Amino acid sequence: MATRLGDLLDDARRRTFVGRRRELASFDDVLLGRSARRVLLVHGPRGIGKTTLLLEYRTRAQAAGRTVLLLDAREVDPSPEGFEYAMAAAAGQPMSVLPDGAVLLVDGYEQLGPIDGWLRQAFLPALPADCAVVLAGREAPAAPWRCDPGWRSVVGVHRLGDLDEAESGELLERAGVASAARPQLVRLGRGHPLAMALLADIAVTGTVPDRLAEVPDLVAALLESLLRGAPADAHMTGLAACAMAWLTTEDLLRQVVGAAAGEVWAWLERRPFVIRGPNGLFPHDLARDVLDAEFERRWPERYRALHRVVHDHVLASLRSPAGPDRQMLAQHLLYLHRGSPFSEVIGSLRAQGSAAVVPARREDHEPALSLIEHFEGPRSARLAERWFAEQPEGLSVVRDDQGLAGFVFHVMHPAGSAMEDRDPVIRAVLDHAARQGPARPGEQIYIGRFMAGRRGYQGDPYALLAGPVSSLIEWVSRPLAWSFVAIVDDATWGPIFDYIAFTRQLEVEFDGRVHVVYGNDWRRLPAGTWLDLMSEREQSGGTGPPPTSVLRPPPLDQARFAAAVRSALPDLRRPDRLAASPLMGSTLAAPPLAAASGGAGAERLRATIEDAIGCLGDQPLEAVLRRTFVRGAPTQEAAAEVLGLPFSTYRRHLAKAVEQLTDVLWAVEIGEVRLPAPGGQHLGEQQLSSD
């Protein structure tokens, strides 16, 4: 069988692997049955070499003929279902229990804190006795791993430390560093594996730093030279994307560097500060920060353009049909907004490993209701209980090792529920929407109604995480007229809503508390325009209401929309007259969600209408519209003659075609469908289909 590229990469990694003799001996004893140990718990700070050690473990286990699964916990929903889904994805087949003799390696175990108890009490005890498991993370193992007599007999704990001088010198030697440079680099690297690897990478180019004040300065100096040594511009662009994106895939690289994606991927994979997980590449956190800052400083315009490409790629995936990774994609998108008021919260919670926002289960209802009752009172709790029963899908939660850490609950109108009248806050919000801009047929209204964290209620970091993540998924994937969020902690949330351009809409007093309601009319500030504004604010630090220049006129109702379509059709070839159409304030005249250029205008309106004509799926009706309005016969009689139709038949076809075209355009206007992009080139757009 032909040698795979992955085999060559593994061989290269083995040749440069040094140290960790105690950890390797312990693992070998497990593989060969020389030890009663079955679970190894490896921990240490970031950059200390945990991932490198796991890759060496994988190679040794495969050489021993074992089935090996390597999971990156950064990409695993910390729930039993999410863990089993990740195992099945890694194995390429459904799997809830490992096969006999298998080896399970989990990197970034700190991310799985919410299910540490489940893994210890349910999952691991059910494995075959000859399986081996390695859990590697930043934090020391929880007390039950070390105190329970049963686990203590089968668990080995290894804390990874720095390399000693001999191991550091050996690492440099294997990396091809000249012997004369090694003592200086050993002194500067102080045995930190990441620092040593970066020093080795730069030293082979002939440059040896004289001094280091601290690790961030070291990384900055190394990356400065590394950028100069990139083989081509495509490699530097790929490196910038890798630093910017939460996770880099070959699909993303194809959007960034085109046909060079495979070559750039292979080059990135060899970088000493880039880690390959099961689903993509990501740099070490420290390297990411320095790289990102360096690219923004050097190439501000290119950086902004690249930011948009990464943004659109993530958004396109987020807008695709529902899947287990949507909450992760929402966090990917939020991660690009590193200047936002809540970005620090998201980053810090993810570092703790309790940052997955997931659909609630029935057992989450009671603790969520208890929080509402504690902070808002029994009347609010009773309302929430009824809402949870009627719209359980509106509840999203974050869990940690103590249970429910935070939650958010939204109501989707129309709910068909008497609760819309019984809940004073919801009723006031819907009445406000009816006065300001009622929802049209097919449109929905999102209302964020309850939100809390276990310790600080609406100011709790978990509430600050759950709200944006769950809301973003709904806001970009539903045909919304309005989004509203009712909060009682205006001091915390007011600056956040200012940042995301949601404006203060009304205040509702209920049960002794003032609920401040912020909102956005998506017909006036559509999702694409809003996301553009957010992308701009991430880089500029702007805040406040949306600029009036980006707001559309108040939305047309369905009857006026249909009349406007009929009036616009004869003017498709007259941009001066088309520019006066009421449709110029509609979605039809707006640029595609991910278009890099081309603002709203008569040309965009004409293109949208013509694209919709091509999606009718009825050739005779499409032909009638094209001959009448697109290619424009001088008269309807002439059009009928060219089409070879009796005039009465032509008129019937034309009326039916205009009616169907209007239905399609209305569905586009309210967000139920998206037209296909010409050539399928625009990210974020799907073929004409229901959302």
C-alpha positions as CSV (number, residue, x, y, z in Angstrom):
1,M,0.0,0.0,0.0
2,A,1.3,3.5,-0.9
3,T,2.7,5.6,1.9
4,R,0.3,8.3,3.1
5,L,1.3,11.9,3.7
6,G,0.1,11.4,7.3
7,D,2.6,8.6,7.8
8,L,5.4,10.9,6.7
9,L,4.2,13.6,9.1
10,D,4.1,11.1,11.9
11,D,7.6,9.9,11.1
12,A,8.8,13.5,11.2
13,R,7.2,14.1,14.5
14,R,8.7,11.0,16.0
15,R,12.2,12.1,14.8
16,T,11.9,15.4,16.7
17,F,10.1,14.0,19.8
18,V,12.3,14.2,22.9
19,G,11.9,13.6,26.7
20,R,8.9,12.5,28.5
21,R,10.5,9.2,29.4
22,R,8.4,8.6,32.5
23,E,5.2,9.3,30.6
24,L,6.1,7.1,27.7
25,A,7.1,4.2,30.0
26,S,3.8,4.4,31.8
27,F,1.9,4.3,28.5
28,D,4.0,1.4,27.2
29,D,3.2,-0.5,30.3
30,V,-0.5,0.0,29.7
31,L,-0.3,-1.1,26.1
32,L,1.7,-4.2,27.0
33,G,-0.4,-5.2,30.0
34,R,2.5,-4.7,32.4
35,S,0.5,-2.4,34.6
36,A,-2.9,-2.3,36.2
37,R,-3.3,1.2,35.0
38,R,-6.0,1.8,32.3
39,V,-6.5,5.5,32.5
40,L,-3.7,8.1,32.3
41,L,-4.5,11.7,33.3
42,V,-1.9,14.1,31.8
43,H,-2.0,17.8,32.8
44,G,0.1,20.9,32.5
45,P,0.0,24.5,31.3
46,R,-0.6,25.6,27.7
47,G,2.4,25.0,25.4
48,I,3.9,22.4,27.6
49,G,3.6,19.6,25.1
50,K,0.5,17.7,25.9
51,T,-0.7,17.5,22.3
52,T,2.8,16.4,21.1
53,L,2.8,13.6,23.8
54,L,-0.7,12.4,22.7
55,L,0.5,12.2,19.0
56,E,3.4,10.1,20.2
57,Y,1.0,7.9,22.2
58,R,-1.1,7.5,19.1
59,T,1.8,6.4,17.0
60,R,2.9,3.8,19.6
61,A,-0.6,2.5,20.0
62,Q,-1.1,2.1,16.3
63,A,2.3,0.3,16.0
64,A,1.0,-2.1,18.7
65,G,-2.0,-2.9,16.5
66,R,-4.5,-1.0,18.6
67,T,-7.6,0.9,17.3
68,V,-7.0,4.6,18.2
69,L,-9.4,7.5,18.5
70,L,-8.0,11.0,19.0
71,L,-10.5,13.6,20.1
72,D,-9.9,17.4,20.5
73,A,-12.2,18.5,23.3
74,R,-12.3,22.0,21.8
75,E,-14.6,20.6,19.1
76,V,-16.7,18.4,21.4
77,D,-20.1,19.5,22.9
78,P,-19.5,18.8,26.6
79,S,-22.6,16.5,26.9
80,P,-22.9,12.7,26.8
81,E,-24.6,13.0,23.4
82,G,-21.9,15.4,22.1
83,F,-19.1,13.1,23.3
84,E,-20.6,10.0,21.6
85,Y,-21.2,12.0,18.4
86,A,-17.5,13.1,18.4
87,M,-16.4,9.5,18.9
88,A,-18.5,8.3,16.0
89,A,-17.2,11.1,13.8
90,A,-13.6,10.1,14.7
91,A,-14.3,6.4,14.1
92,G,-16.3,7.0,10.9
93,Q,-19.1,4.9,12.3
94,P,-21.8,5.0,15.0
95,M,-20.2,4.3,18.4
96,S,-21.1,4.7,22.0
97,V,-18.6,2.2,23.5
98,L,-15.1,1.5,22.5
99,P,-14.3,-1.8,20.9
100,D,-12.1,-4.3,22.7
101,G,-8.5,-3.2,23.0
102,A,-9.1,0.3,21.7
103,V,-7.2,3.4,22.8
104,L,-9.0,6.7,23.4
105,L,-6.9,9.9,23.5
106,V,-8.6,13.1,24.5
107,D,-6.8,16.4,24.1
108,G,-8.0,19.6,25.9
109,Y,-9.8,17.7,28.6
110,E,-10.5,20.9,30.5
111,Q,-13.1,21.6,27.9
112,L,-15.1,18.6,29.1
113,G,-15.5,19.7,32.7
114,P,-19.3,19.6,32.6
115,I,-19.3,15.8,31.8
116,D,-16.3,14.8,33.9
117,G,-18.6,13.1,36.4
118,W,-20.5,11.3,33.6
119,L,-17.3,10.0,32.0
120,R,-16.0,8.8,35.4
121,Q,-19.2,7.3,36.6
122,A,-20.9,6.0,33.4
123,F,-18.8,6.0,30.3
124,L,-15.4,4.7,31.4
125,P,-16.7,1.9,33.7
126,A,-18.6,0.5,30.7
127,L,-15.5,0.1,28.5
128,P,-13.9,-3.3,27.9
129,A,-11.2,-3.9,30.5
130,D,-8.4,-4.0,27.9
131,C,-9.1,-0.5,26.6
132,A,-6.7,2.3,27.4
133,V,-7.7,6.0,27.9
134,V,-5.6,9.1,28.1
135,L,-7.2,12.4,29.2
136,A,-4.9,15.4,28.7
137,G,-5.8,18.9,30.0
138,R,-4.5,22.0,31.7
139,E,-6.1,21.4,35.1
140,A,-5.1,18.8,37.6
141,P,-7.6,15.9,37.9
142,A,-10.7,16.4,40.1
143,A,-10.5,14.9,43.6
144,P,-12.6,11.8,42.8
145,W,-10.1,10.5,40.3
146,R,-7.4,10.5,43.1
147,C,-9.5,9.7,46.2
148,D,-11.9,7.0,45.1
149,P,-10.2,3.6,45.9
150,G,-11.4,2.1,42.7
151,W,-10.1,4.8,40.4
152,R,-6.9,5.1,42.3
153,S,-6.0,1.6,41.4
154,V,-6.4,2.0,37.6
155,V,-5.5,5.7,37.1
156,G,-2.0,7.2,36.6
157,V,-1.5,10.9,36.9
158,H,1.3,12.8,35.1
159,R,2.0,16.4,35.4
160,L,4.1,17.6,32.5
161,G,6.9,20.0,33.3
162,D,9.7,21.7,31.3
163,L,12.3,19.8,29.4
164,D,15.7,19.6,31.1
165,E,18.9,20.9,29.5
166,A,19.8,17.6,27.9
167,E,16.3,17.2,26.4
168,S,16.2,20.8,25.2
169,G,19.6,20.3,23.5
170,E,18.4,17.1,21.9
171,L,15.2,18.8,20.6
172,L,17.4,21.5,19.0
173,E,19.7,19.0,17.5
174,R,16.9,16.9,16.0
175,A,15.4,20.1,14.6
176,G,18.7,20.8,12.7
177,V,20.1,23.6,14.8
178,A,23.8,24.1,14.6
179,S,25.7,22.9,17.7
180,A,27.2,26.3,18.3
181,A,23.8,27.9,18.7
182,R,22.3,25.3,21.0
183,P,23.6,26.5,24.4
184,Q,22.3,30.0,23.9
185,L,18.9,28.7,22.8
186,V,18.7,26.3,25.7
187,R,19.3,29.2,28.1
188,L,16.8,31.4,26.4
189,G,14.1,28.7,26.0
190,R,14.3,27.7,29.7
191,G,13.0,24.2,28.8
192,H,9.5,25.4,27.7
193,P,8.6,23.1,24.8
194,L,6.7,25.6,22.7
195,A,9.4,28.2,23.2
196,M,12.1,25.7,22.3
197,A,10.3,24.6,19.2
198,L,9.9,28.3,18.1
199,L,13.5,29.0,18.8
200,A,14.5,25.9,16.8
201,D,12.4,27.0,13.8
202,I,14.0,30.4,13.7
203,A,17.6,29.2,14.4
204,V,17.7,27.0,11.4
205,T,17.5,30.2,9.3
206,G,20.7,31.4,10.9
207,T,19.3,33.9,13.4
208,V,19.9,33.3,17.1
209,P,18.2,35.9,19.4
210,D,20.6,37.4,21.9
211,R,18.1,37.9,24.8
212,L,14.6,37.3,25.9
213,A,12.7,39.3,28.5
214,E,9.6,37.1,28.5
215,V,7.8,34.5,26.4
216,P,5.5,37.0,24.6
217,D,8.5,38.9,23.4
218,L,10.1,35.7,22.3
219,V,7.1,34.7,20.3
220,A,6.9,38.1,18.7
221,A,10.5,37.9,17.6
222,L,10.2,34.4,16.3
223,L,7.0,35.1,14.3
224,E,8.5,38.2,12.8
225,S,11.2,36.1,11.2
226,L,8.9,33.2,10.5
227,L,6.7,35.5,8.3
228,R,9.7,36.6,6.3
229,G,10.5,32.9,5.7
230,A,7.1,31.9,4.3
231,P,7.6,30.3,0.9
232,A,5.0,32.5,-0.9
233,D,2.4,35.1,-0.3
234,A,-0.3,32.4,-0.2
235,H,1.4,30.9,2.8
236,M,1.5,34.2,4.7
237,T,-2.2,34.7,3.9
238,G,-3.0,31.2,5.1
239,L,-1.1,31.8,8.3
240,A,-3.0,35.0,8.8
241,A,-6.3,33.2,8.4
242,C,-5.2,30.5,10.8
243,A,-4.4,33.1,13.4
244,M,-7.8,34.9,12.8
245,A,-10.1,31.9,12.7
246,W,-11.1,29.8,15.6
247,L,-10.5,26.7,13.5
248,T,-8.9,26.5,10.1
249,T,-10.0,23.9,7.6
250,E,-9.0,23.2,4.0
251,D,-12.4,24.5,2.9
252,L,-11.6,27.9,4.5
253,L,-8.1,27.9,3.0
254,R,-9.6,27.4,-0.5
255,Q,-11.7,30.5,0.1
256,V,-8.5,32.3,1.1
257,V,-5.8,31.1,-1.2
258,G,-7.6,29.1,-3.9
259,A,-5.7,26.2,-5.6
260,A,-2.8,26.6,-3.2
261,A,-4.9,25.4,-0.3
262,G,-3.4,21.9,-0.1
263,E,0.2,23.2,-0.2
264,V,-0.6,25.9,2.4
265,W,-2.3,23.4,4.7
266,A,0.7,21.1,4.6
267,W,3.0,24.0,5.4
268,L,0.8,25.2,8.3
269,E,0.7,21.7,9.7
270,R,4.4,21.7,10.0
271,R,4.6,25.0,11.9
272,P,5.7,24.3,15.5
273,F,3.0,26.5,17.0
274,V,0.1,25.0,14.9
275,I,-1.9,22.1,16.3
276,R,-3.9,19.7,14.1
277,G,-7.1,18.6,15.7
278,P,-9.6,16.1,14.2
279,N,-11.5,18.8,12.4
280,G,-8.8,21.4,11.5
281,L,-5.8,23.4,12.5
282,F,-5.5,26.0,15.2
283,P,-2.4,27.8,16.6
284,H,-1.2,27.9,20.1
285,D,-3.1,30.7,21.9
286,L,0.0,32.8,22.5
287,A,1.1,32.4,18.9
288,R,-2.4,33.3,17.7
289,D,-2.5,36.6,19.6
290,V,0.9,37.7,18.3
291,L,0.3,36.6,14.7
292,D,-3.1,38.3,14.6
293,A,-1.7,41.6,15.9
294,E,1.3,41.5,13.6
295,F,-0.9,41.0,10.5
296,E,-3.3,43.7,11.5
297,R,-0.3,46.1,12.0
298,R,1.4,45.2,8.7
299,W,-1.4,44.9,6.3
300,P,-4.5,46.7,7.6
301,E,-6.4,46.6,4.3
302,R,-5.6,43.0,3.6
303,Y,-6.4,42.1,7.1
304,R,-9.9,43.6,6.8
305,A,-10.5,41.8,3.6
306,L,-9.3,38.5,5.1
307,H,-11.5,39.1,8.1
308,R,-14.5,39.3,5.8
309,V,-13.6,36.1,4.0
310,V,-13.3,34.2,7.3
311,H,-16.5,35.8,8.6
312,D,-18.5,34.8,5.5
313,H,-17.1,31.3,5.6
314,V,-18.2,30.8,9.2
315,L,-21.5,32.5,8.5
316,A,-22.3,30.3,5.5
317,S,-21.8,27.2,7.7
318,L,-23.9,28.7,10.5
319,R,-26.8,29.4,8.1
320,S,-26.8,25.8,6.8
321,P,-29.4,23.4,8.2
322,A,-29.3,22.7,11.9
323,G,-26.6,20.4,13.2
324,P,-24.7,19.6,16.3
325,D,-22.0,22.2,15.6
326,R,-24.2,25.4,15.3
327,Q,-23.5,26.7,18.7
328,M,-19.8,26.2,18.1
329,L,-20.1,28.1,14.8
330,A,-21.9,30.9,16.6
331,Q,-18.9,31.1,19.0
332,H,-16.6,31.0,16.0
333,L,-18.4,34.1,14.6
334,L,-18.4,35.8,18.0
335,Y,-14.7,35.1,18.3
336,L,-14.0,37.3,15.3
337,H,-15.5,40.2,17.4
338,R,-12.7,40.3,19.8
339,G,-13.2,44.0,20.5
340,S,-16.8,43.4,21.7
341,P,-17.9,43.9,25.3
342,F,-18.6,40.2,25.8
343,S,-15.6,38.7,24.0
344,E,-13.5,38.4,27.1
345,V,-16.2,36.5,28.8
346,I,-16.5,34.0,26.0
347,G,-12.8,33.5,25.8
348,S,-12.4,33.0,29.6
349,L,-15.2,30.6,29.9
350,R,-14.0,28.5,27.0
351,A,-10.6,28.4,28.6
352,Q,-12.3,26.9,31.7
353,G,-14.0,24.3,29.5
354,S,-17.6,25.1,30.3
355,A,-18.6,27.1,27.3
356,A,-21.0,25.0,25.2
357,V,-24.5,26.5,24.8
358,V,-26.8,23.6,24.1
359,P,-30.5,22.8,23.9
360,A,-32.0,22.2,27.3
361,R,-33.2,18.8,28.6
362,R,-36.2,18.4,30.8
363,E,-34.1,18.1,33.9
364,D,-32.7,21.6,33.2
365,H,-36.1,23.2,33.7
366,E,-36.2,23.0,37.5
367,P,-32.9,24.6,38.2
368,A,-33.6,27.4,35.7
369,L,-37.0,28.1,37.3
370,S,-35.3,28.2,40.7
371,L,-32.9,30.9,39.5
372,I,-35.8,32.9,38.1
373,E,-37.7,32.6,41.3
374,H,-34.7,33.5,43.4
375,F,-33.8,36.6,41.4
376,E,-37.2,37.8,40.0
377,G,-39.9,36.2,42.2
378,P,-42.6,33.5,42.1
379,R,-44.8,35.3,39.5
380,S,-42.0,35.4,37.0
381,A,-41.1,31.8,37.8
382,R,-44.8,30.7,37.2
383,L,-44.8,32.4,33.8
384,A,-41.5,30.8,32.9
385,E,-42.8,27.4,33.9
386,R,-45.7,27.7,31.5
387,W,-43.4,29.0,28.7
388,F,-41.0,26.2,29.2
389,A,-43.8,23.7,28.9
390,E,-45.2,25.2,25.7
391,Q,-41.9,26.1,23.9
392,P,-39.2,23.9,25.4
393,E,-37.1,24.4,22.3
394,G,-36.7,28.0,23.3
395,L,-34.5,27.1,26.3
396,S,-30.7,26.9,25.9
397,V,-28.3,26.2,28.7
398,V,-24.6,26.1,29.7
399,R,-23.6,23.3,32.1
400,D,-20.6,22.9,34.3
401,D,-19.5,20.3,36.8
402,Q,-22.0,21.6,39.3
403,G,-25.0,21.4,37.0
404,L,-26.8,24.3,35.3
405,A,-24.4,27.3,35.1
406,G,-26.6,29.6,32.9
407,F,-29.5,29.7,30.5
408,V,-31.4,31.8,28.1
409,F,-35.0,31.4,27.0
410,H,-36.7,33.0,24.0
411,V,-40.2,33.1,22.7
412,M,-40.9,32.9,19.0
413,H,-44.1,34.7,17.8
414,P,-46.6,33.7,16.6
415,A,-46.6,31.0,19.2
416,G,-50.3,30.1,19.0
417,S,-50.3,30.3,22.7
418,A,-52.6,32.1,25.2
419,M,-49.3,32.9,27.1
420,E,-48.7,35.7,24.7
421,D,-51.6,37.5,26.4
422,R,-50.9,36.3,30.0
423,D,-47.3,37.3,30.1
424,P,-47.3,41.1,30.6
425,V,-43.8,41.6,29.2
426,I,-44.5,39.6,26.0
427,R,-47.8,41.3,25.5
428,A,-46.3,44.8,25.8
429,V,-43.5,43.9,23.4
430,L,-46.0,42.5,20.8
431,D,-48.2,45.6,21.1
432,H,-45.1,47.8,20.6
433,A,-44.2,45.8,17.5
434,A,-47.8,46.2,16.1
435,R,-47.5,50.0,16.5
436,Q,-44.0,50.4,15.2
437,G,-44.0,47.8,12.3
438,P,-46.2,44.7,12.5
439,A,-44.9,41.4,11.3
440,R,-46.0,40.5,7.8
441,P,-47.3,37.1,6.7
442,G,-44.4,34.6,7.0
443,E,-42.4,36.7,9.3
444,Q,-41.6,35.9,13.0
445,I,-40.8,38.0,16.1
446,Y,-38.0,36.8,18.4
447,I,-38.2,37.8,22.1
448,G,-35.5,37.0,24.5
449,R,-37.5,36.7,27.7
450,F,-35.5,35.1,30.5
451,M,-31.7,34.9,31.0
452,A,-29.6,34.1,34.0
453,G,-26.4,32.7,35.4
454,R,-26.1,30.8,38.7
455,R,-24.1,33.3,40.6
456,G,-24.7,36.8,39.1
457,Y,-28.0,36.4,37.4
458,Q,-28.0,38.5,34.2
459,G,-24.6,39.9,35.0
460,D,-23.2,36.4,35.3
461,P,-20.5,35.4,32.7
462,Y,-22.6,32.3,31.7
463,A,-25.6,34.5,31.0
464,L,-23.4,36.8,29.0
465,L,-22.3,33.8,27.0
466,A,-25.6,32.0,26.6
467,G,-27.5,35.1,25.4
468,P,-25.3,36.0,22.3
469,V,-24.6,32.5,21.2
470,S,-28.2,31.2,21.2
471,S,-29.6,34.5,19.8
472,L,-27.2,34.7,16.9
473,I,-28.2,31.2,15.7
474,E,-31.9,32.3,15.6
475,W,-31.2,35.8,14.2
476,V,-29.3,34.6,11.1
477,S,-31.5,31.6,10.2
478,R,-35.1,32.7,10.7
479,P,-37.4,35.0,8.6
480,L,-37.6,37.6,11.4
481,A,-39.4,40.9,11.4
482,W,-38.1,41.9,14.8
483,S,-35.8,40.7,17.6
484,F,-36.4,42.0,21.1
485,V,-34.5,41.1,24.3
486,A,-36.0,42.0,27.7
487,I,-33.5,42.5,30.5
488,V,-33.6,43.7,34.1
489,D,-29.8,44.3,34.4
490,D,-29.5,47.4,32.2
491,A,-26.1,48.4,33.7
492,T,-24.5,45.2,32.3
493,W,-26.5,44.7,29.1
494,G,-27.0,48.3,28.0
495,P,-23.4,48.7,26.6
496,I,-23.7,45.3,24.9
497,F,-26.9,46.3,23.1
498,D,-25.3,49.7,22.2
499,Y,-22.4,47.7,20.6
500,I,-24.7,45.4,18.6
501,A,-26.8,48.4,17.4
502,F,-30.0,47.3,19.1
503,T,-31.9,50.3,20.3
504,R,-33.9,50.9,23.5
505,Q,-37.6,50.2,22.5
506,L,-39.7,50.3,25.7
507,E,-39.8,49.6,29.4
508,V,-42.2,47.2,31.1
509,E,-42.9,47.2,34.8
510,F,-43.8,43.8,36.2
511,D,-43.7,42.4,39.7
512,G,-41.8,45.3,41.1
513,R,-39.0,45.2,38.4
514,V,-38.4,47.3,35.3
515,H,-37.8,45.2,32.2
516,V,-35.9,47.2,29.6
517,V,-36.5,46.0,26.1
518,Y,-34.0,46.4,23.3
519,G,-34.7,45.5,19.7
520,N,-34.1,45.7,16.0
521,D,-36.4,45.7,13.0
522,W,-34.7,43.4,10.6
523,R,-36.7,44.8,7.7
524,R,-34.9,48.2,8.2
525,L,-31.5,46.8,9.3
526,P,-31.3,43.4,7.6
527,A,-29.0,40.6,8.9
528,G,-26.5,41.1,6.1
529,T,-26.2,44.9,6.8
530,W,-26.1,44.3,10.5
531,L,-23.3,41.7,10.2
532,D,-21.4,44.1,8.1
533,L,-21.8,46.8,10.8
534,M,-20.7,44.3,13.4
535,S,-17.6,43.4,11.4
536,E,-16.8,47.1,11.1
537,R,-17.3,47.7,14.8
538,E,-15.1,44.8,15.8
539,Q,-12.2,46.6,14.1
540,S,-13.2,50.2,14.8
541,G,-14.6,49.9,18.3
542,G,-17.8,51.8,17.3
543,T,-21.0,51.6,19.3
544,G,-24.5,53.2,19.4
545,P,-27.6,53.1,17.1
546,P,-27.1,52.0,13.5
547,P,-26.3,54.9,11.1
548,T,-29.4,56.3,9.4
549,S,-27.5,55.8,6.1
550,V,-27.8,52.0,6.3
551,L,-31.4,51.9,7.4
552,R,-34.1,51.0,4.8
553,P,-37.5,52.7,4.6
554,P,-40.3,51.1,6.6
555,P,-41.2,47.7,5.1
556,L,-44.0,47.2,2.5
557,D,-46.9,45.1,3.4
558,Q,-47.7,42.2,1.1
559,A,-50.3,44.0,-1.0
560,R,-48.1,47.0,-1.6
561,F,-45.2,44.8,-2.3
562,A,-47.1,42.9,-5.0
563,A,-48.2,46.1,-6.6
564,A,-44.6,47.3,-6.6
565,V,-43.5,44.1,-8.3
566,R,-46.1,44.5,-11.0
567,S,-45.0,48.1,-11.6
568,A,-41.3,47.3,-11.6
569,L,-41.5,44.6,-14.3
570,P,-42.0,46.9,-17.3
571,D,-39.1,49.0,-16.1
572,L,-36.4,46.3,-15.9
573,R,-34.6,47.8,-18.8
574,R,-35.0,51.4,-17.5
575,P,-32.7,51.8,-14.5
576,D,-33.7,55.5,-14.1
577,R,-37.3,54.5,-13.6
578,L,-36.5,51.4,-11.6
579,A,-34.6,53.5,-9.2
580,A,-37.9,55.2,-8.2
581,S,-39.6,51.9,-7.4
582,P,-40.8,51.3,-3.8
583,L,-38.9,48.0,-4.0
584,M,-35.6,50.0,-3.7
585,G,-36.1,49.9,0.1
586,S,-36.7,46.1,0.1
587,T,-34.4,43.1,0.5
588,L,-34.5,42.7,-3.3
589,A,-32.4,45.8,-3.8
590,A,-29.8,44.9,-1.1
591,P,-26.5,43.3,-2.0
592,P,-26.1,39.6,-1.3
593,L,-25.3,38.8,2.3
594,A,-21.6,38.0,1.6
595,A,-21.0,40.1,-1.5
596,A,-17.7,41.9,-1.3
597,S,-18.9,44.8,-3.4
598,G,-21.9,46.2,-5.1
599,G,-24.3,48.2,-2.9
600,A,-28.1,48.5,-3.1
601,G,-29.4,50.0,-6.3
602,A,-31.5,49.6,-9.4
603,E,-29.0,47.2,-11.0
604,R,-29.2,44.9,-7.9
605,L,-33.0,45.1,-7.9
606,R,-33.1,44.1,-11.6
607,A,-30.6,41.3,-11.1
608,T,-32.6,39.9,-8.2
609,I,-35.9,39.9,-10.2
610,E,-34.2,38.2,-13.1
611,D,-32.6,35.6,-10.8
612,A,-36.0,34.9,-9.4
613,I,-37.5,34.5,-12.9
614,G,-34.8,31.8,-13.5
615,C,-36.0,29.9,-10.4
616,L,-39.6,29.5,-11.3
617,G,-39.1,25.9,-12.4
618,D,-41.7,26.3,-15.1
619,Q,-40.1,26.8,-18.5
620,P,-43.2,28.2,-20.4
621,L,-43.9,30.7,-17.6
622,E,-40.2,31.7,-17.4
623,A,-40.1,32.1,-21.2
624,V,-43.2,34.4,-21.1
625,L,-41.6,36.7,-18.5
626,R,-38.2,36.8,-20.2
627,R,-39.7,37.6,-23.6
628,T,-42.1,40.2,-22.1
629,F,-39.8,42.0,-19.6
630,V,-36.2,40.9,-19.8
631,R,-35.6,40.8,-23.6
632,G,-38.5,43.1,-24.0
633,A,-40.7,42.7,-27.1
634,P,-42.1,46.1,-28.2
635,T,-45.7,45.0,-27.4
636,Q,-47.4,42.0,-25.7
637,E,-48.8,41.1,-29.1
638,A,-45.3,40.9,-30.4
639,A,-44.2,38.8,-27.5
640,A,-47.0,36.4,-28.0
641,E,-46.1,36.1,-31.7
642,V,-42.4,35.4,-31.0
643,L,-43.4,32.7,-28.5
644,G,-45.9,31.2,-30.9
645,L,-48.8,31.5,-28.6
646,P,-52.4,32.7,-29.2
647,F,-52.7,36.1,-27.5
648,S,-55.3,34.9,-25.0
649,T,-53.1,31.9,-24.0
650,Y,-50.1,34.3,-23.7
651,R,-52.1,36.6,-21.4
652,R,-53.1,33.7,-19.1
653,H,-49.5,32.5,-19.0
654,L,-48.3,36.0,-18.2
655,A,-50.8,36.5,-15.4
656,K,-49.9,33.2,-13.8
657,A,-46.1,33.9,-14.3
658,V,-46.3,37.3,-12.6
659,E,-48.3,35.8,-9.7
660,Q,-45.7,33.0,-9.2
661,L,-42.8,35.4,-9.5
662,T,-44.4,37.7,-6.9
663,D,-44.7,34.8,-4.5
664,V,-41.1,33.9,-4.9
665,L,-39.9,37.5,-4.5
666,W,-42.1,37.9,-1.4
667,A,-40.5,34.8,0.1
668,V,-37.1,36.4,-0.6
669,E,-38.3,39.6,1.0
670,I,-39.4,38.1,4.3
671,G,-36.3,35.8,4.4
672,E,-38.0,32.4,3.8
673,V,-35.8,31.7,0.9
674,R,-32.5,32.8,-0.6
675,L,-31.8,33.0,-4.3
676,P,-28.8,31.1,-5.6
677,A,-25.7,33.2,-6.3
678,P,-24.6,33.3,-9.9
679,G,-22.1,30.5,-10.3
680,G,-22.5,29.7,-6.6
681,Q,-19.7,32.1,-5.8
682,H,-21.1,33.9,-2.8
683,L,-20.7,32.5,0.6
684,G,-23.7,32.5,2.9
685,E,-26.2,31.9,0.1
686,Q,-28.2,28.8,-0.5
687,Q,-30.2,27.5,-3.5
688,L,-33.8,28.6,-3.5
689,S,-35.3,26.6,-0.6
690,S,-37.2,27.0,2.6
691,D,-35.0,27.9,5.6
